[in-house]
Amino acid sequence: MPAAAAAASLAVALVLHPLVQGWAWYVAVIAMVATIAGTGVLTRRFTRNPLVVLCAQCLACVVVLTVLFVRDDAVFGLLPGPGAVRALVALTAQGGAVTARQSAPVDATQGVLLLIAAGMGLVALSVDVVAVAWRRPAVAGLALLTVYCVPVAVLGGGTSWVWFAVTALAYLALLAAEGQDRIRSWGRVLTGDRAGAARVDLTSATGARQAALASVLLAVLVPALVPAFTTGLSGVGGWGKGSGNGTQIKVLNPILDIRKDLGQQSGTVVLTYSTTMVDNPPPLRVVADDVFNGTTWAPTVAKIPTGNRVQDGLAPPPGLSPGVPRTPERTTIQIGPQLSQTYLPLPYPATKVDIDGDWIYNSSTLDVLGEKDRTDGQSYVVDHLDVHPTADQLARSGPVPQELQREYTRLPAGVPKLIVDTARRVAGQGSPYDQSVRLQQYFRNAGGFTYSTQAPGNGSDDASFKVIEEFLTQKRGYCVHFASTMAVMARLLGIPARVAVGFLPGSPQGDPSGGRSTWQVTFKNAHAWPELYFAGIGWVRFEPTPATQSGEPPSWTIPSTRPTPAPSASVSRSRRSSPQAGRPTDALPKGGRHSPGLLGVLEATPWRLVLAGAVLAGLAFVPHGLAVARRAWRWRSVLTRSDRAEAAWDDLRSRCADLAVIWPASHTPRAAREDLVAGYELPGPARDALGRLLADLETARYAPPTEDPGRSAQELRSDVRSVSGAVAAAVPKQVRRRAWWLPVTAWQGVETLDQVHDVRDRIR
C-alpha cells in the first residue's frame, strides 16, 4: 500500500506538466513523495500510532524542502531555522507572483518549484494517511481528483485525455493494491502447478476493480453524450456549445490569426475611427504578448481586480516619467460585427475609455478586456497620450529595474545558435538603444529582407525558434516574423521586450475637418510590432517590418546621428543588463570561443538538482540494503550449532519469500523441501545443499545434545545461496528483478512470515 500510494501520487502529478516548463519540478515532486512514503514505512516499523507517523512525515518534508530550496539559509544546511523560514516565505510569494502574471506553461522558477513540491507533498501525505493508515483508498481518490482539476480549470481548452487516463490508472492501481493486501492478510493462495510452494494469486479484488473501471468509463462517456454537459473531467467536449455567458474572461491570442487576416485581402472593414491626431495616428493596439514559450508569444493570464474599470480611468503608463514629451489626444472608435474578441483595440497609452459594459484593464500592460462583453458592435471614446520621446532620451536612459529586467528578458532554453550569432553580429556594442536601432535597420533595410505572407510557418508557429531560423535564412516573412525575431534578439541582448498585436492606422477617409481625421481599418491592416522597455520612458514601439507594409518607422527610432557600426561578431552585455536576466548573453555560445572550462561547468551545474537526483538514486537501493542488513544481523547473533541451523533455514525462507515463494508455517521442513524440489526442478547441487540444510535443522531440533560443533556459518550460508539461486533461476526475470530492488523481507522479518496461514487446504 505505501508503494501504491506513492506511485498514485507520482502518476497524478504528471497532469501538471502542461502548466510548467521543463521537468525540474517533477524531480522535486519525486523527492517529496519518496520522503513521505519512506518515512511512513520506516516509522510504522516502530509504532502504529498514526499521529506519530504523520508528525515524522511532516518533519521529513520540511527538511527536504529546506535542503532543496533554502539550504544556504538553513542551520547546518539541513535544519529550517528562522532565516530558512523567511527564505521559504519569500520564495512562496515569488512563486505566487509568477503564477499570477504568466500564462501556462509558466517558467520553472524556484518559487514555482517550491509551490509545486509543497502542494504535491500535501497531496501525497493525504493519500498516504487515507489509503495506508486509514485503509480507505477509495476516499484517497478525492486528493488525486484535486490535482487533476488544476489543469482542467487553468487551461482554456481543458486537458488531454492522456492525463485523464494516467489519473484513472493510478486510482485503479491504488484500489487493486488494497484488495491484494486485504487478501494477503489471510495468507498466500497456493497452487499445485510449477509455482509449487507459493505462487501468489493476483486475481483478487476483481469485483472492486471492475466497479472502479465502470465508474471511470461513465465519467468519460456521460459528459460526451449528454448535451447539457459542455466539458467533462477528461477535457472531451460534449455536443452542446454552452451559452458563453459565464463570468470567466476568455483570453484570446490574436497573434495566431494575423496571417489568416492578412491572407483574406478582402478589404472588409473591421472598424472606423476619428481622432485628433490628424496627420500620423499610431497603430491601434489590441494586446501585448509578453510570454514566449519557444513556439509563440501569448499574453499573461493575470488576475485583474474588478475595480480596474476603464470608465474610471486607467493607471499611468508603466515607466513613463514626467520629462518625456506627451500630448493628450482623443479618438472615437466604431467596431463592426466582423471583429468579435475579448480585447479592445486602443491607442497606447490610453488614460480613460468611455464605453458601455464591464471592461477592465491590466495595469502592467494597459490591455483592456471585457468581463462579459465583446468588441463586435462597440462604440467608444478613448482619451490617450501621444508620447514622443527623443532619440537622446532613449540613448541616455538609466538602468532597468531588476525585477522587470528578469521578467521581460526571459527566454526558454535551447535558443538556436543562428539566432544568437545574428543578434550579436547585427547589434554590436553600445547602449541598448543603439543596439535596438541597429536591429530595426537590419530588418527594414540593411539585411535584404522582403515582406511576404508566403513565408515559413503555418500560422500557429510563425514566432517559433524553428521558423525564426528559416526566416533568417530565407529572408522573407510578414510582420509576425519581423516582430518576434527582433523581440527575441532584444531579450538575448538583455533588453526587455514584448510583442504587441493590433492594427495599423488604416486608410484616411476624406480631408481632415474640425481638427479631426477619419480612418478606416480592414483585415489587411492587422499587424504585430515589438515594444522595448527603456527606464524613464517605459514601453517604446519599434518597427522592424519593411516600409512596404508598415510605412515610416517611429521618429524616435531614427537617431540624430547614425549609430556606430557593429565592430565585431560578439557583443558585450550592456551595463543596464542585470546578472539575473532571463537568458544572459554571456551564458550563450560565443563565436570563436572555446568551452568555458571546468570552472564554468562547475558554476553552471545545477547542484541542487544533482543532489536531489543522487538522493533519489540512493533511495532506490534502500530496500535491498535493508534486506541485506536483516540477513547480516540474523547471522551475527548465532553462537551454537542449533542457532546456526535455525538461522540458515530462516535465511532460506526470507530469500525465497523475496522471490514470491513462501511456504506456510504449517509445512514441515521436509514438506517444504518436497515442494521446492518438485515445483522448481532444482539441479543436483542445489538439491544436495537443501538436503544438508534440512538435515542440520532436524538434528538441531530433534537430536539429543552432542559435542559436535556442526558445520560453520560460512558453509551453511553457501548452501543457502545455492538453493535460493536455483529457485531464482526458475522464476520469471521480472520476479528476480523485483526480488532485488523491492525485497519483501526489507519491511518484514521471518516472524511475520510465520503468521502466513496455509489456506490451500481450506480452499480445496
C-alpha atoms as one frame of an Amber mdcrd trajectory, in Angstrom:
protein
   0.000   0.000   0.000   2.724   2.600   0.713   4.291   1.849  -2.669   0.915
   2.044  -4.430   0.046   5.319  -2.691   3.385   6.853  -3.701   3.009   5.607
  -7.281  -0.505   7.089  -7.492   0.746  10.483  -6.271   3.626  10.485  -8.756
   1.344   9.433 -11.599  -1.280  12.098 -10.957   1.457  14.758 -10.656   2.155
  14.245 -14.362  -1.055  16.109 -15.195   0.715  19.321 -14.113   3.205  19.039
 -16.989   1.268  21.389 -19.357   1.325  24.088 -16.661   5.103  24.345 -16.085
   8.068  24.499 -18.424  10.555  21.648 -18.298  10.718  18.752 -15.864  12.761
  20.157 -12.990   9.574  20.452 -10.946   8.973  16.705 -11.227  12.346  15.940
  -9.651  11.278  17.946  -6.597   7.938  16.103  -6.547   9.703  12.723  -6.661
  11.872  13.754  -3.720   8.825  14.801  -1.675   6.755  11.700  -2.457   9.689
   9.360  -1.793  10.327  11.116   1.517   6.716  10.714   2.626   6.500   7.053
   1.608   9.883   6.102   3.027   9.363   7.933   6.308   5.948   6.338   6.699
   7.270   2.830   6.120  10.211   3.222   8.492   8.170   4.883  11.236   5.447
   2.222  11.100   8.108  -0.400  11.793   8.375   1.022  15.311   4.887   2.359
  16.023   1.358   2.081  14.712   0.295   5.419  16.214  -0.929   7.388  13.153
  -0.247  10.748  14.799   3.407   9.873  15.408   3.781   8.655  11.820   2.149
  11.839  10.478   4.421  14.091  12.555   7.505  12.220  11.357   6.421  12.577
   7.732   5.746  16.319   8.124   9.146  16.905   9.730  10.884  14.951   6.984
   9.068  17.000   4.319  10.133  20.273   5.928  13.753  19.116   5.994  13.640
  18.077   2.326  12.111  21.413   1.263  14.782  23.210   3.239  17.603  21.244
   1.620  16.187  21.605  -1.891  15.350  25.313  -1.839  16.938  27.252   1.046
  19.945  25.197   2.058  22.181  28.293   2.285  19.902  29.803   4.939  19.414
  26.580   6.916  21.123  25.560  10.123  23.970  23.218   9.141  22.475  23.323
   5.656  19.729  20.982   6.846  17.510  22.326   9.628  14.949  25.088   8.980
  15.961  27.965  11.241  14.437  31.489  11.209  16.438  32.503   8.129  15.291
  29.458   6.204  11.666  30.101   7.157  11.901  33.688   5.902  13.511  32.483
   2.677  10.753  29.892   2.163   8.077  32.544   2.697   9.797  34.843   0.190
  10.069  32.047  -2.385   6.402  31.202  -1.891   5.426  34.823  -2.557   7.654
  34.868  -5.622   6.079  31.708  -6.976   2.601  33.115  -6.399   3.541  36.270
  -8.303   4.807  34.249 -11.277   1.653  32.131 -11.456  -0.479  35.278 -11.241
   1.358  37.076 -14.047   2.158  34.322 -16.520   0.021  32.044 -18.600   0.634
  28.320 -18.806   3.241  26.976 -19.140   4.844  29.232 -16.525   8.588  29.467
 -16.005  10.032  26.925 -13.608  11.433  29.439 -11.117  12.499  28.417  -7.629
   9.272  29.858  -6.231   7.130  27.866  -8.663   9.087  24.683  -7.918   8.563
  25.252  -4.202   4.812  25.696  -4.633   4.506  22.525  -6.709   6.733  20.456
  -4.423   4.915  21.590  -1.277   1.483  21.191  -2.859   2.170  17.704  -4.177
   3.724  16.859  -0.812   0.422  17.678   0.866  -1.443  15.583  -1.689   0.923
  12.620  -1.258   0.642  12.946   2.520  -3.161  12.927   2.284  -3.127   9.839
   0.060  -0.717   8.061   2.390  -2.760   8.845   5.504  -6.135   7.936   3.988
  -5.088   4.896   1.953  -2.348   3.412   4.150  -3.137   4.469   7.707  -6.949
   4.534   7.480  -7.206   1.803   4.788  -9.670   3.886   2.737  -8.117   4.017
  -0.770 -11.416   4.935  -2.435 -11.596   8.117  -0.361  -7.961   8.892  -1.230
  -9.137   9.345  -4.802 -10.507  12.762  -3.792  -6.961  14.047  -3.255  -5.949
  12.719  -6.691  -9.003  14.362  -8.230  -7.996  17.688  -6.696  -4.674  17.615
  -8.558  -6.362  16.672 -11.822  -8.798  19.576 -11.525  -5.953  22.133 -11.528
  -5.034  21.897 -15.253  -8.693  21.399 -16.145  -9.518  24.743 -14.518  -6.428
  26.660 -15.685  -6.045  25.555 -19.300  -8.544  27.233 -21.539  -9.198  24.151
 -23.687  -9.253  21.673 -20.852  -6.678  18.911 -20.621  -5.718  15.980 -22.796
  -7.343  12.566 -22.396  -3.836  11.184 -21.778  -3.670  12.908 -18.385  -7.144
  11.635 -17.536  -6.025   8.106 -18.372  -2.923   8.483 -16.198  -5.009   9.673
 -13.248  -7.607   6.932 -13.697  -4.995   4.174 -13.923  -3.263   5.482 -10.806
  -6.546   5.361  -8.918  -7.366   1.855 -10.140  -3.890   0.634  -9.176  -4.395
   2.019  -5.685  -7.681   0.127  -5.296  -6.142  -3.065  -6.668  -3.219  -2.852
  -4.251  -5.558  -2.502  -1.289  -7.522  -5.526  -2.459  -4.381  -7.621  -2.722
  -3.197  -6.524   0.707  -6.548  -7.482   2.194  -6.302 -10.988   0.734  -2.668
 -11.317   1.766  -3.587 -10.622   5.354  -5.249 -14.078   5.275  -2.282 -15.741
   3.624  -0.998 -16.753   0.193  -3.150 -18.716  -2.213  -1.085 -21.766  -3.188
  -1.479 -23.811  -6.321  -0.244 -27.201  -7.360   1.434 -26.166 -10.588   5.115
 -25.460 -11.175   4.877 -22.491  -8.820   4.501 -25.213  -6.240   5.115 -23.873
  -2.803   3.800 -20.356  -3.010   2.827 -18.687  -6.282   0.753 -15.623  -5.380
  -2.783 -15.325  -6.688  -3.061 -11.864  -8.258  -6.683 -12.124  -9.300  -8.007
 -10.841  -6.002 -10.272  -7.828  -5.687 -11.550  -8.345  -9.241 -15.025  -7.094
  -8.371 -13.723  -3.867  -6.864 -11.559  -3.187  -9.880 -14.432  -3.857 -12.278
 -16.648  -1.437 -10.361 -13.936   1.220 -10.379 -13.297   0.728 -14.098 -17.008
   1.073 -14.833 -17.085   4.327 -12.869 -14.160   5.735 -14.851 -15.791   4.805
 -18.154 -19.001   6.513 -17.091 -17.045   9.641 -16.155 -15.691   9.740 -19.722
 -18.830   8.792 -21.651 -21.598  10.642 -19.828 -20.248  14.195 -20.400 -19.711
  13.397 -24.079 -23.248  12.034 -24.563 -25.369  14.438 -22.526 -25.895  17.734
 -24.409 -26.142  19.753 -21.190 -22.514  18.933 -20.322 -20.085  21.005 -22.401
 -16.846  19.746 -20.895 -16.102  16.651 -18.873 -13.275  15.991 -16.491 -11.310
  14.438 -19.314 -11.442  17.663 -21.307 -13.551  15.995 -24.036 -16.285  18.310
 -25.182 -19.915  17.285 -25.470 -22.415  18.152 -28.183 -23.600  21.423 -26.691
 -21.604  24.649 -27.080 -22.884  26.336 -23.969 -24.232  29.854 -23.636 -20.884
  31.582 -23.179 -22.388  33.849 -20.540 -20.073  32.853 -17.719 -18.136  35.325
 -15.663 -14.731  33.930 -16.604 -12.864  36.043 -19.142 -11.906  34.093 -22.225
  -8.390  35.181 -23.152  -7.657  35.031 -26.875  -4.315  35.376 -28.615  -4.834
  37.499 -31.749  -1.267  36.902 -32.987  -2.367  33.454 -34.153  -4.913  34.971
 -36.580  -2.776  37.639 -38.270  -1.656  35.520 -41.249  -5.259  34.440 -41.867
  -6.477  38.051 -41.649  -3.756  39.272 -43.989  -4.450  36.465 -46.407  -8.101
  37.411 -46.786  -7.226  40.568 -48.758 -10.947  41.256 -48.906 -10.897  44.841
 -47.766 -13.586  44.049 -45.215 -13.855  46.983 -42.840 -13.047  45.993 -39.267
 -13.516  49.380 -37.637 -13.556  53.084 -38.304 -12.318  55.853 -36.058 -11.868
  59.591 -35.918  -9.023  61.134 -33.984  -7.462  64.441 -33.035  -4.137  63.086
 -34.321  -4.699  64.404 -37.812  -1.512  63.539 -39.677   0.045  60.374 -38.301
  -2.075  58.376 -35.841  -0.394  55.417 -34.111  -1.446  51.801 -34.537  -4.407
  50.598 -32.511  -3.027  48.066 -30.060  -5.196  45.088 -29.121  -2.930  43.156
 -26.753   0.663  42.975 -25.546   2.101  39.439 -25.737   4.803  39.224 -23.069
   5.180  35.454 -22.527   7.283  33.464 -25.000   7.482  29.664 -24.764   9.672
  28.978 -27.789   6.695  28.450 -30.103   4.561  31.562 -29.853   4.026  34.768
 -27.924   0.984  34.990 -25.656  -0.490  37.490 -23.206  -0.040  36.990 -19.487
  -3.096  35.493 -17.813  -3.212  37.852 -14.842  -5.699  38.218 -12.020  -7.212
  41.605 -12.785  -9.107  43.375  -9.995 -12.721  44.003 -10.952 -12.243  47.545
  -9.666  -9.964  48.348 -12.634 -12.855  49.839 -14.619 -11.750  51.759 -17.682
 -14.581  54.265 -17.204 -12.841  55.411 -14.002  -9.531  55.990 -15.744  -6.517
  53.758 -16.375  -3.309  53.635 -14.370  -0.343  55.736 -15.552   1.731  54.120
 -18.303   4.400  51.856 -16.732   7.805  53.527 -16.603   6.790  56.871 -18.146
   8.466  59.794 -16.354   7.245  63.433 -16.386  10.148  64.632 -18.553   9.041
  62.696 -21.648   7.053  64.835 -24.149   3.429  63.835 -24.468   0.223  65.321
 -25.865  -3.324  64.442 -24.767  -5.463  63.176 -27.644  -8.966  61.767 -28.133
 -10.176  59.063 -30.508 -13.698  57.799 -31.220 -13.863  54.183 -32.435 -16.715
  52.218 -34.015 -16.160  48.442 -34.373 -18.020  46.411 -36.961 -19.633  42.996
 -36.492 -16.685  41.139 -38.068 -14.343  41.761 -35.116 -15.561  39.789 -32.097
 -12.942  39.249 -29.404 -12.112  39.862 -25.746  -9.543  42.658 -26.090 -10.475
  46.218 -27.013  -8.441  47.985 -29.768  -6.981  51.208 -28.328  -4.205  53.718
 -28.966  -1.370  53.239 -26.461  -1.290  54.512 -23.769  -4.975  55.064 -23.027
  -5.935  57.104 -19.964  -9.725  56.649 -19.991 -12.322  54.809 -22.066 -15.969
  55.893 -22.246 -17.779  52.660 -23.157 -20.863  50.748 -22.104 -20.460  47.411
 -20.341 -17.976  45.819 -17.956 -14.460  46.472 -19.244 -11.387  46.233 -17.032
  -7.692  46.819 -17.665  -4.412  45.144 -16.820  -2.293  47.744 -15.037   1.023
  46.255 -16.258   0.130  46.247 -19.966  -2.913  48.615 -20.123  -4.704  45.930
 -22.167  -8.469  46.293 -21.836 -10.621  43.166 -21.559 -14.334  42.577 -21.390
 -15.665  40.673 -18.394 -18.852  39.661 -20.222 -18.866  41.923 -23.282 -17.109
  41.511 -26.622 -15.892  44.011 -29.176 -18.355  43.499 -32.043 -20.670  46.478
 -32.455 -18.971  48.533 -29.727 -18.683  52.301 -29.995 -16.488  54.173 -27.525
 -14.348  57.267 -26.913 -10.726  56.942 -25.820  -8.632  59.569 -24.082  -4.973
  58.744 -24.648  -1.483  60.200 -24.818   0.719  60.760 -27.827   4.089  60.010
 -26.245   7.040  61.035 -28.400  10.383  60.574 -26.645  13.517  61.834 -28.309
  16.349  59.681 -29.506  18.672  61.357 -26.984  16.326  60.469 -24.099  16.307
  56.831 -25.186  20.074  56.746 -25.588  20.577  58.209 -22.091  18.004  56.037
 -20.333  19.091  54.624 -16.982  19.216  51.074 -15.606  16.071  48.965 -15.860
  14.658  47.659 -12.531  15.980  44.164 -11.875  12.574  42.514 -11.431  11.336
  43.909 -14.740  14.657  43.005 -16.355  14.320  39.375 -15.267  10.675  39.142
 -16.288  10.988  40.546 -19.809  14.341  39.113 -20.869  13.334  35.547 -20.076
  13.627  33.002 -22.870  13.159  29.234 -22.881  16.230  27.034 -23.099  17.605
  25.939 -26.428  17.872  29.210 -28.375  19.340  28.194 -31.774  22.923  29.304
 -32.423  21.946  31.085 -35.660  19.645  33.457 -33.763  22.263  34.124 -31.059
  25.072  34.779 -33.539  22.915  37.013 -35.738  21.779  39.098 -32.761  25.359
  39.682 -31.632  26.673  40.384 -35.107  23.951  42.854 -36.020  23.549  44.692
 -32.703  27.233  45.123 -31.972  28.340  47.025 -28.907  26.898  50.145 -27.339
  23.826  51.184 -25.407  20.587  49.217 -25.590  19.136  52.000 -27.745  21.998
  51.764 -30.277  21.608  48.000 -30.410  17.818  48.286 -30.887  18.211  50.769
 -33.734  20.720  48.504 -35.482  18.320  45.573 -35.228  15.480  47.641 -36.715
  17.667  48.911 -39.565  18.835  45.368 -40.293  15.307  44.070 -40.798  13.955
  47.151 -42.599  16.853  47.995 -44.892  20.333  46.531 -44.453  19.561  42.826
 -44.166  17.916  42.255 -47.554  14.558  41.113 -46.129  11.317  41.259 -48.132
   7.737  41.386 -46.890   5.545  38.426 -47.872   2.820  36.310 -46.304   4.138
  33.362 -48.331   6.742  32.697 -45.682   7.915  29.966 -43.275   5.469  28.624
 -40.714   1.845  27.569 -40.703   0.276  30.487 -38.813   0.316  28.881 -35.381
   4.117  28.569 -35.123   5.249  31.665 -37.042   7.004  33.040 -33.942   8.784
  29.802 -33.012  12.545  29.278 -32.852  12.372  26.885 -35.787  10.512  29.328
 -38.025  12.752  32.242 -36.957  15.762  30.226 -38.172  14.061  29.670 -41.537
  13.093  33.352 -41.683  16.698  34.468 -41.104  17.845  32.084 -43.846  15.172
  32.789 -46.471  14.876  36.493 -45.530  11.193  36.539 -46.350   8.306  36.954
 -43.948   5.487  39.104 -42.624   5.010  41.229 -39.510   4.911  38.352 -37.009
   8.289  37.092 -38.233   9.871  40.544 -38.014   8.353  41.448 -34.639   9.020
  38.102 -32.959  12.587  37.847 -34.245  13.506  41.355 -33.075  11.877  40.798
 -29.674  13.753  37.508 -29.161  17.049  39.111 -30.186  16.431  42.067 -27.863
  15.884  39.680 -24.946  19.081  37.855 -25.861  20.903  41.193 -25.591  19.389
  41.908 -22.175  16.809  44.441 -23.430  13.271  43.910 -22.040  10.942  43.210
 -24.961   7.465  42.008 -25.833   5.290  41.797 -28.967   2.219  43.997 -29.479
  -0.640  42.951 -31.745  -3.205  45.254 -33.281  -3.934  47.230 -36.431  -2.019
  49.754 -38.492  -3.705  53.176 -38.776  -5.543  52.174 -41.959  -6.677  54.455
 -44.767  -7.734  58.115 -44.328 -11.318  58.906 -45.301 -11.713  62.396 -46.813
  -9.930  65.533 -45.741  -9.474  66.380 -42.085 -12.034  68.779 -40.711 -12.630
  70.367 -37.343  -9.209  69.299 -36.131 -10.019  65.600 -36.606  -9.324  62.972
 -39.228 -11.263  59.797 -40.035  -9.667  56.454 -40.769 -10.849  53.052 -41.916
  -9.206  49.787 -40.841  -9.567  46.463 -42.671  -8.247  42.980 -42.063  -5.284
  43.847 -44.311  -4.123  46.249 -41.585  -3.621  43.518 -38.955  -0.121  43.972
 -37.600   2.434  42.994 -34.960   5.393  45.028 -33.714   7.950  44.810 -30.891
   7.841  47.020 -27.805  11.098  47.565 -25.904  11.398  48.949 -22.389  13.625
  51.901 -21.511  13.923  53.274 -17.990  12.179  56.628 -17.622  10.273  56.231
 -20.899   8.519  52.877 -20.484   7.435  50.672 -23.363   8.513  52.063 -26.734
   7.309  50.918 -30.153   9.859  49.862 -32.781   9.037  48.909 -36.372  11.264
  46.247 -37.998   8.682  45.343 -40.683   9.674  46.875 -44.052   8.021  50.099
 -45.168   6.033  48.339 -47.912   3.646  47.226 -45.168   4.346  49.359 -42.101
   5.162  52.771 -43.567   7.634  55.085 -41.878   9.169  53.974 -38.566   8.538
  55.973 -35.357  10.576  59.174 -35.234  12.364  58.206 -32.008  13.838  55.105
 -33.662  15.817  57.318 -36.064  18.812  58.708 -34.132  20.107  62.204 -34.797
  23.461  60.633 -35.725  23.773  57.239 -37.294  24.808  54.631 -34.671  28.328
  53.280 -34.904  28.628  50.078 -36.947  28.949  46.795 -35.134  32.682  46.301
 -34.514  32.728  42.524 -34.119  30.655  39.388 -34.067  30.461  39.336 -30.290
  28.567  41.766 -28.153  29.273  42.563 -24.550  26.237  42.914 -22.395  25.078
  46.432 -21.629  25.745  47.853 -18.210  21.969  48.090 -17.948  21.640  44.308
 -18.170  21.160  42.594 -14.870  23.138  39.467 -13.997  19.794  37.853 -13.210
  18.391  38.441 -16.706  16.312  35.584 -18.029  18.947  34.369 -20.548  22.195
  36.336 -20.110  24.147  36.596 -23.346  27.482  35.570 -21.923  25.922  32.261
 -20.887  25.246  31.522 -24.560  27.710  30.199 -27.160  30.037  32.870 -28.486
  31.691  32.794 -31.858  35.315  31.769 -31.816  35.276  30.947 -28.138  36.196
  27.568 -26.706  34.417  25.683 -23.971  34.174  27.523 -20.653  36.445  25.020
 -18.928  35.992  23.075 -15.728  35.253  26.136 -13.591  32.499  27.283 -15.907
  30.976  23.818 -15.995  31.043  23.617 -12.203  29.402  27.028 -11.867  26.707
  26.172 -14.399  25.898  22.783 -12.880  22.556  22.783 -11.013  23.962  21.196
  -7.894  20.672  21.090  -6.048  19.110  19.024  -8.793  22.209  16.830  -8.916
  21.965  16.328  -5.160  18.270  15.526  -5.416  18.991  13.011  -8.172  21.731
  11.418  -6.107  19.409  11.161  -3.107  16.702   9.535  -5.229  19.226   7.122
  -6.722  20.359   6.235  -3.213  16.778   5.689  -2.092  16.343   3.131  -4.865
  18.946   0.933  -3.144  17.414   1.283   0.333  15.090  -1.790   0.173  17.895
  -4.074  -0.979  20.205  -2.662   1.664  17.648  -3.244   4.406  17.164  -6.857
   3.340  20.926  -7.450   3.331  21.232  -5.787   6.746  18.493  -8.040   8.157
  20.316 -11.145   6.954  23.640  -9.943   8.331  22.055  -9.211  11.705  20.447
 -12.676  11.762  23.813 -14.391  11.309  25.624 -12.072  13.703  23.673 -13.335
  16.704  24.237 -17.106  16.135  26.529 -18.875  18.602  25.570 -22.535  18.812
  25.050 -25.285  16.281  21.306 -25.076  16.798  21.281 -21.299  16.269  23.212
 -21.645  13.018  20.806 -24.257  11.646  17.745 -22.164  12.510  19.376 -19.019
  11.064  20.194 -20.848   7.816  16.606 -22.086   7.439  15.211 -18.599   8.213
  17.644 -17.095   5.700  16.448 -19.538   3.036  12.792 -18.759   3.785  13.399
 -14.992   3.546  15.301 -15.266   0.255  12.555 -17.446  -1.221   9.902 -15.039
   0.083  11.546 -12.222  -1.879  11.052 -14.429  -4.956   7.321 -14.803  -4.141
   7.938 -18.385  -2.942   6.503 -18.778   0.561   5.587 -21.947   2.392   3.247
 -21.632   5.375   4.271 -22.279   8.936   2.134 -25.458   8.963   4.520 -27.076
   6.469   7.204 -29.304   7.943  10.731 -28.702   6.661  10.519 -31.972   4.694
   7.252 -30.844   3.035   8.878 -27.539   2.138  11.818 -29.408   0.580   9.476
 -31.581  -1.492   7.618 -28.529  -2.785  10.832 -26.764  -3.750  12.374 -29.778
  -5.457   9.219 -30.698  -7.361   7.977 -27.215  -8.127  11.245 -25.651  -9.233
  13.189 -28.653 -10.573  16.267 -27.904  -8.528  19.504 -29.195 -10.063  21.648
 -31.758  -8.282  23.972 -29.385  -6.365  21.009 -27.342  -5.135  19.119 -30.498
  -4.050  22.174 -31.682  -2.147  22.564 -28.285  -0.476  18.882 -28.292   0.501
  19.258 -31.799   1.933  22.188 -30.714   4.080  20.246 -27.693   5.374  17.273
 -29.918   6.216  19.490 -32.455   7.997  21.143 -29.713  10.063  17.754 -28.291
  11.037  16.263 -31.653  12.038  19.409 -32.532  14.009  19.238 -29.206  15.838
  15.557 -29.665  16.664  15.213 -33.365  17.386  18.643 -34.990  18.050  19.999
 -35.226  21.587  22.689 -32.720  22.582  26.190 -33.556  21.375  29.661 -32.043
  21.464  29.848 -31.980  17.680  30.052 -28.264  16.680  28.455 -28.962  13.319
  29.088 -27.075  10.120  30.318 -23.487  10.126  28.171 -20.480   9.332  30.064
 -19.954   6.068  29.196 -23.468   4.888  25.551 -23.017   5.798  25.326 -19.639
   4.065  26.924 -21.114   0.947  24.204 -23.798   0.835  21.501 -21.147   1.317
  22.838 -19.153  -1.620  22.996 -22.297  -3.758  19.345 -23.194  -3.118  17.984
 -19.647  -3.436  19.988 -19.147  -6.646  18.417 -22.253  -8.176  14.930 -21.059
  -7.198  15.681 -17.620  -8.677  16.742 -19.212 -11.964  13.355 -20.956 -12.177
  11.155 -17.891 -11.686  10.450 -15.208 -14.338  13.005 -12.473 -14.891  10.693
  -9.715 -13.639  10.263 -11.583 -10.355  14.040 -11.744  -9.923  14.344  -8.027
 -10.589  11.611  -7.242  -8.086  13.284  -9.503  -5.516  16.489  -7.493  -5.838
  15.031  -3.957  -5.909  11.948  -4.450  -3.709  12.530  -7.468  -1.474   9.619
  -8.334   0.788  11.917  -9.009   3.708  13.190  -5.450   3.667   9.997  -4.488
   5.503   9.046  -7.683   7.332  11.001 -10.363   9.064  10.653 -14.112   9.269
   8.476 -13.669  12.329   5.875 -12.098  10.053   6.172 -14.907   7.553   5.349
 -17.318  10.365   1.885 -15.728  10.555   1.064 -16.797   6.984  -1.607 -19.465
   7.162  -1.945 -22.394   4.856  -5.196 -21.557   3.065  -4.699 -24.120   0.310
  -6.348 -26.943   2.233  -9.310 -24.763   3.175  -9.802 -23.666  -0.463  -9.627
 -27.223  -1.722
